[in-house]
Amino acid sequence: MVKRICVIDGQGGGIGATLIKYLKAACGESIELIALGTNAIATANMLKAGANKGASGENAIRHTVARADGIVGPIAITWANAMLGEVTPAMAAAITSCPAPKILLPLSQEQIRIVGIVNEPLPHFVQRLVEREIKEVLNHV
């Protein structure tokens, strides 16, 4: 059975697009990548990167994550009002309440620091996510 992985991002969707490119290259058609953008531009850029499906906005995110086998994105997708207010409290609640495993990149433009996280370039985080974390999620779901 194909696993459904939701990739969630906002603003321009650059992080989500990078995640989708790496996940698609590593997993091919063994997973269904669903691009969920807090806005239409983010979703469009993730679809261009190779997502199988995409949708935008609060209702799409709330509805789709409930049926996800895994959720991937920047940590800010779990914070109400993050990404210049694009992440609504309802989006953050739906994401964090979803029983699916979540793999979150420690990247944020917010005034929040997470102690113990090494500051690395995005490709390093994404490569580690694909090589270690996503395979564990796919094997346990």
PETA-V163075 format. One record per pair of residues at least 6 apart in sequence whose ideal C-beta (glycine too) atoms are under 6 Angstrom apart, sorted by sequence separation. I is the first residue (numbers start at 1). J is the second residue. D is the distance in whole Angstrom. If there is no record, write none. Layout:
BEGIN
i | j | d
I | J | D
I | J | D
END
This chain:
BEGIN
i | j | d
9 | 15 | 5
37 | 43 | 3
76 | 82 | 4
9 | 16 | 3
47 | 54 | 4
76 | 83 | 6
35 | 43 | 5
106 | 114 | 5
7 | 16 | 5
80 | 89 | 4
77 | 87 | 6
35 | 46 | 3
43 | 54 | 4
106 | 117 | 4
7 | 19 | 5
35 | 47 | 6
80 | 92 | 5
7 | 20 | 6
20 | 33 | 6
43 | 56 | 4
79 | 92 | 6
78 | 92 | 5
35 | 51 | 4
40 | 56 | 5
39 | 56 | 6
78 | 95 | 6
33 | 51 | 5
77 | 95 | 6
78 | 96 | 5
33 | 52 | 5
34 | 53 | 5
35 | 54 | 4
37 | 56 | 5
32 | 52 | 5
105 | 125 | 5
13 | 37 | 6
36 | 61 | 5
5 | 31 | 5
7 | 33 | 6
20 | 46 | 5
24 | 50 | 4
103 | 129 | 6
3 | 31 | 5
4 | 32 | 5
5 | 33 | 6
6 | 34 | 5
7 | 35 | 6
8 | 36 | 5
10 | 38 | 3
17 | 45 | 5
21 | 49 | 5
36 | 64 | 6
82 | 110 | 6
13 | 42 | 3
17 | 46 | 5
20 | 49 | 4
65 | 94 | 5
71 | 100 | 6
75 | 104 | 4
2 | 32 | 5
6 | 36 | 5
16 | 46 | 4
20 | 50 | 5
58 | 88 | 5
61 | 91 | 5
65 | 95 | 6
70 | 100 | 5
103 | 133 | 5
20 | 51 | 5
69 | 100 | 6
70 | 101 | 5
71 | 102 | 5
72 | 103 | 5
74 | 105 | 5
75 | 106 | 6
10 | 42 | 5
13 | 45 | 4
17 | 49 | 4
58 | 90 | 6
62 | 94 | 4
68 | 100 | 4
76 | 108 | 5
9 | 42 | 5
13 | 46 | 5
58 | 91 | 5
65 | 98 | 5
74 | 107 | 5
75 | 108 | 6
101 | 137 | 5
38 | 86 | 4
38 | 87 | 6
19 | 72 | 6
6 | 64 | 6
6 | 65 | 6
15 | 74 | 5
6 | 68 | 4
4 | 68 | 6
9 | 73 | 6
4 | 69 | 5
5 | 70 | 5
6 | 71 | 5
7 | 72 | 5
8 | 73 | 4
3 | 69 | 4
70 | 137 | 5
8 | 77 | 5
11 | 83 | 6
69 | 141 | 4
10 | 83 | 4
10 | 86 | 4
22 | 126 | 5
26 | 130 | 5
19 | 126 | 6
18 | 126 | 6
22 | 130 | 5
3 | 138 | 5
3 | 141 | 6
END
